[in-house]
Amino acid sequence: MQAANLLQKSLKKGEPSFGGGQMLPGTNLTRTICRSARNLEWLLIDLEHGNISDDSMHEIVAATAACGVSPIVRVAEGQPWMIKRALDSGAHGILVPVTDTAEDARNVFVEQHPHGGEVIEITGMEYLQQANDSLVIAVQIETKAALENVREIAAVPSVDVLFIGPFDLSVNIGHPITNPEKMDPELVKAIQSIHDAARAAGKASGIYCDTGEQAREYSNKGFQMMSVMTDMVGMRKVFKQAFDAAKGDL
């Protein structure tokens, strides 16, 4: 997996890595996304907000990897069986949503493992690290509590990436995004503080972006893991633009 994990390779080099998101099921869609975007290194398979079942996840992970793109699974929540199912599917990395504290990051779940008649407890992050050292482990910073605890979260050894969900974060800190091109100064400050915490801990920072131009801006600021576009957002934009243009020509 290590040679094929393009996201991890870029993170280790300190280089930016651009990815996309799939929220709708179907491997034909997966292949279309992976083959259309020249600079796509990873595809986020979204089980939190998307309409993707467990069966579909396994198929999409395999199809993504077959295209030479790293499949990253965003689990619906940090439950043991969800994370293990994602790992069993062959995912190159995991994104865990709503990570509010360092304890959350260390204890996504407590897994019981038999060992010579004994039962050894290991935390979820330790399980992930032991499962495969080439995995990318990202946690999502999207609440006021996470923002307040961000330096402690960044210090957890198993965490590779602090990934920012700007829309949820904006609502949770009381400065909702009404125009992605003009964020509230307090939100801009919060995003920068997360990035600074990641850098101070020797970790990468990532963020969901609304446009390719925005992804480029964050890349220039030192962010490394940029989600450029999702299938649903992309289709909405393209269809709207095409039909607006068609109607305008009448």
N, C-alpha and C positions, 0 to 999 in steps of 0.2 A: 504493500500500500504506500510505503513511503515515497518511492520513485514516482508514483502516480498522483500524489497529493500536491497539486499545484498551489493550493492556498498555503499549505504549510511551508512549501519551498519559498514562496514569496515572503512570508512572514519572517522566516529565518534569515533571509537576505536583507530584511528591512525595506523591502520594496512594496509598492502598492499592489493590491489585488482587487480586480473588479469582478463582481458576480451579479447574478440575477436571481429572481425568485419565481417558483412555480407554486400556484395555489390551486390550480385545477388539475384533476386527474387525467392520465393518458400519456402513454409513452411516445405517441406520435407528436404530441405537443412538446414533450421533453426533447426529442431529437430536433424538432424545428428550432427551438430556442438555442440549443447547444451548437447547431450548425449555422445559425444566422449571425451570431455575435462573435466577431473575430477575436476580441480580447477577453472573452468570457473564460475565467479560470475555475469558477465554482458556481454551483446552482443550489440555492436554498430551497429545500423541499419543505413546505410550510404546513405542519400539522396543527399549528396553533390557530391560525386564522383561515387556513385554506380548507378546501373540500376534498381532502385526500385521505383515503382509508388506509388501514394497515397493509392490506394486500397491494393497493396502488403504490404505497411508499416503497415496498420491496421492488416492484417492477420499475419504478422511476429511478431509484438508486442505481440499479443495474444498467438501465439505459443511459443514464448520465455518465457513469464510469466508462461505458463502452464507447462513448463519444470523446473520451479523453478529457472530461471535465470532472472536477471533484464534487461529489454529492455531499452536501451538508444538510443535516436534518434538524429543523427546529421542532422539538417535541412540544406537545400541547402544554405540558407542565413537567416538573422534575420528578416524576414518579419512576420507581425502579423498572417496572416492566416496560414503560415507554422508552426509556433510555436503552435498555437491553435489546428491545425489538429493533430500534434504529441501528444499534451496533451490529446485530445479527444480520441486518440487511446489507451490510458492507459499507455503511456511511464512512466518509473520510473525516467527519467531524460532527459535533453536536452544538446546537445553540439552545441554551436553557433560558426560558423567559422568566421575568419577574424574580430576579435574584436581588433581594433587598439587603442582605447582611453577609458578612464573611462566613457566618455559621451556615447560611443557606448555600454558599458556594462550597463549603467543606462537606456539608451533609445534605446533598441533594436527596439522598436516601441512605439508609443503613442496610447493607446487604449481609446476610448470614452465609458464611462459607464453612463447610466442614473441613477440618484439618486434623487428621490423626485422632478422630474421636472428639476433638474439641470444636467449638464453634467460635470463629474469629469474626469480629465485626470490623468491616472496613467502610469508609464513607463512600458515597457515590463518586466523588471526584477521584478517590484512590482507585476505585474499581475501573473507571475510565482509563486512568493512566496505566494501570496494570494490563488492561485489556489490549491496548496497543499504543506504544509510545509515539506512533506517528499520527495519532488523532489530534485534531484541532478542537480544543475545548473553549467555547465562548459562552459568556454569560451576559444576559441582557440587562442594561441599566435603563430603567424606564419609570421609576417612581421617586418620590421625594425621599423616602427612606434609603433607597439605593444611592441616591446622590449624596446624602449625608454620610453614608458608610463607604463611599467609593474607594478611598485609599486602603481601607482594611480589606475590601473585596479584592482589589488589585494585588494585594500582598499574598493572597492564597496561592501557593506554589503551582497547583494544578491548572489554574486559569491561564489561558493563553491570550484571550481577547476580551476586552470590555466593549460590548456592542451596544450602541445607542439606538433606542427607539424614540426618535424625536417627537412624534405625534403624541404617543402616550405620555412621554416625559413632560411635554408642554402642558398637557391637561392636568397632570398630577402635581405640578409645581405652581399651577394657577396662571399660566401664561400660554393659553392654547394658540396653536398655529391657525391663523385665518388666511395667511398668504405665505406659502413656502419660500417666496423670494424676499420676504421682509419679516424675519423673526423678531420677537420681542428681545430687547437687550439682555434681560435676565435669563432667557432661554439660551441665547448665544453664550453667555457667561457660564451657564451650567454645562453646556456641551464642551466648552473649552476646559473646564475643571475636570471633567471625566477623562478627556484626552491627556491632560497634564498628569493625572493620577496614574494612568496606564504607563506613560513614559517614565515616570519616577520609579515605577516598579519593574521596569524592563519588559513591559508587556505591550501588545499591540492594541490599538483602538480601532473600532469599526462603527459604521453608521449606515442607516437606511437613507437613501437619497431619492429625491423626487424626479431628478433629471440627470442626464449625463454630464451636463455643465456643472451641476452641483457636486457630483461625484469627483469631477476634476478639481474643483475648488478645495474639497476636503483632502484630496490626495496631495495637493500642493501645500496644505497645512500640516502634513505629516501623518494623517490617518492612513491606515493600511488596508482595511477590509471594507470596501464600499459596495453596497447593494445598489445597483444602478437602475434596475427596472424589474417589475414583476409582470407576469403574463396578463393579469386582470387589468392593471393600470395601463400597460402598453396597448392592449386591445381597445380599451375605452378611448384612449387618446387618438389612436390611429383611425378608428371608426368615426369619432367625432370630427376630426380634422377633414377626413375624406368627404363626409356627408355635408359638413358645413361648406366645404369648397364646391361640392356639387350643387347645392341649393343656391349658393351665391352666384353661380354662373347662369342660372335660369333667367 
